[in-house]
């Protein structure tokens, strides 16, 4: 589960972990950490690696990878979640992986969050031994809020990630914003996370994580 800031009202035992966005102020993600810790829920750091359209470059990626790994160490965690989207077309997985695993010497676990359809012209092999979470965000992808359509398109995206891009483990992240509801997804049989937890009210977690 991904709450981007500290405004998620509550969690419950349907979820196994929460991810705190380090782009927000520490006071905000510390609020998430404290709420999660009070319920025995694991809390991991995540951050978008680079916004190329804003002029961010590979130096930004290096800084944010360092922030992720050091934060995980500070939290006593061995898992980070880099959000790595269309910047992969400019800054290749080989370079990102080299900096993470060789320069920073990160030996913990890494999950990656990325676009629903991984970029066709990008070689993901340097990171495809790690889990990949595909962003099943109908609003961003311009998909209708129709369960059958979403399941079909999601199946294509998962197949592409597994077969064409070689990821052994592919999970998904469901959109909760802009009026999305659990009814448009398969929340019973498919392993998933959600973005963001801020849009899930008290007592509604079971609908998203049956």
KAMOCOR-V406507 format. One record per pair of residues at least 12 apart in sequence whose ideal C-beta (glycine too) atoms are under 6 Angstrom apart, sorted by the first residue. I is the first residue (numbers start at 1). J is the second residue. D is the distance in Angstrom with one decimal. If there is no record, write none. Layout:
i=I j=J d=D
i=I j=J d=D
//
This chain:
i=1 j=15 d=4.8
i=1 j=18 d=5.0
i=1 j=193 d=5.7
i=1 j=194 d=5.4
i=1 j=197 d=4.8
i=2 j=19 d=4.7
i=2 j=195 d=4.3
i=2 j=196 d=5.5
i=3 j=18 d=6.0
i=3 j=32 d=5.4
i=3 j=196 d=5.5
i=3 j=197 d=3.8
i=3 j=198 d=5.6
i=4 j=21 d=4.5
i=4 j=196 d=5.0
i=5 j=24 d=4.7
i=5 j=28 d=4.4
i=6 j=28 d=3.8
i=6 j=31 d=3.3
i=6 j=32 d=5.3
i=7 j=198 d=5.1
i=8 j=197 d=4.3
i=8 j=198 d=5.0
i=9 j=202 d=5.5
i=10 j=202 d=4.5
i=11 j=39 d=5.8
i=11 j=41 d=5.9
i=12 j=205 d=4.5
i=14 j=205 d=4.6
i=14 j=206 d=5.5
i=14 j=209 d=3.7
i=15 j=209 d=5.8
i=17 j=42 d=4.2
i=17 j=44 d=5.9
i=18 j=36 d=4.9
i=18 j=41 d=6.0
i=18 j=43 d=5.3
i=19 j=44 d=5.2
i=19 j=46 d=4.3
i=19 j=81 d=5.2
i=20 j=32 d=5.1
i=20 j=45 d=5.8
i=22 j=45 d=5.4
i=22 j=47 d=4.4
i=22 j=67 d=5.8
i=23 j=47 d=5.7
i=44 j=77 d=5.4
i=44 j=79 d=4.9
i=44 j=81 d=5.8
i=45 j=68 d=5.3
i=45 j=71 d=4.3
i=45 j=72 d=5.6
i=45 j=80 d=5.9
i=46 j=81 d=3.6
i=46 j=83 d=5.9
i=47 j=64 d=5.1
i=48 j=83 d=4.3
i=49 j=61 d=4.8
i=49 j=64 d=5.4
i=49 j=82 d=5.4
i=49 j=84 d=5.2
i=50 j=87 d=4.1
i=52 j=87 d=5.2
i=52 j=90 d=5.2
i=58 j=91 d=5.3
i=61 j=91 d=5.8
i=62 j=99 d=5.6
i=65 j=99 d=6.0
i=65 j=100 d=5.2
i=68 j=80 d=4.3
i=69 j=104 d=5.4
i=69 j=106 d=4.9
i=78 j=108 d=3.9
i=78 j=109 d=5.7
i=79 j=109 d=4.5
i=80 j=110 d=5.6
i=81 j=111 d=5.0
i=81 j=113 d=5.9
i=82 j=112 d=5.8
i=83 j=113 d=4.5
i=84 j=112 d=5.4
i=84 j=114 d=5.4
i=85 j=114 d=5.6
i=85 j=115 d=5.3
i=88 j=119 d=5.7
i=88 j=122 d=4.8
i=89 j=119 d=5.5
i=93 j=124 d=5.3
i=93 j=126 d=4.6
i=93 j=127 d=4.8
i=94 j=126 d=4.6
i=97 j=126 d=4.0
i=97 j=127 d=5.2
i=110 j=130 d=4.8
i=111 j=131 d=4.5
i=112 j=130 d=5.9
i=112 j=132 d=5.1
i=113 j=133 d=4.7
i=115 j=135 d=6.0
i=116 j=134 d=5.0
i=116 j=135 d=5.4
i=116 j=136 d=5.7
i=116 j=141 d=5.5
i=116 j=157 d=4.6
i=117 j=157 d=5.2
i=118 j=161 d=5.4
i=118 j=165 d=5.1
i=124 j=165 d=4.6
i=128 j=166 d=4.3
i=128 j=167 d=4.6
i=131 j=169 d=4.2
i=132 j=161 d=5.7
i=132 j=167 d=4.6
i=132 j=170 d=5.3
i=133 j=171 d=4.7
i=133 j=173 d=5.0
i=134 j=157 d=5.4
i=134 j=172 d=5.1
i=135 j=173 d=5.2
i=136 j=154 d=5.3
i=136 j=172 d=4.8
i=136 j=174 d=5.4
i=137 j=175 d=4.1
i=138 j=175 d=6.0
i=139 j=178 d=4.6
i=145 j=184 d=5.0
i=147 j=184 d=5.0
i=150 j=184 d=5.8
i=158 j=170 d=5.1
i=171 j=191 d=5.3
i=172 j=192 d=5.0
i=173 j=193 d=4.7
i=173 j=195 d=5.2
i=174 j=192 d=5.5
i=174 j=194 d=5.0
i=176 j=194 d=5.2
i=176 j=199 d=4.1
i=176 j=200 d=6.0
i=177 j=199 d=5.3
i=182 j=207 d=4.4
i=182 j=208 d=5.1
i=187 j=208 d=5.7
i=187 j=210 d=5.5
i=188 j=210 d=4.9
i=194 j=208 d=5.6
//
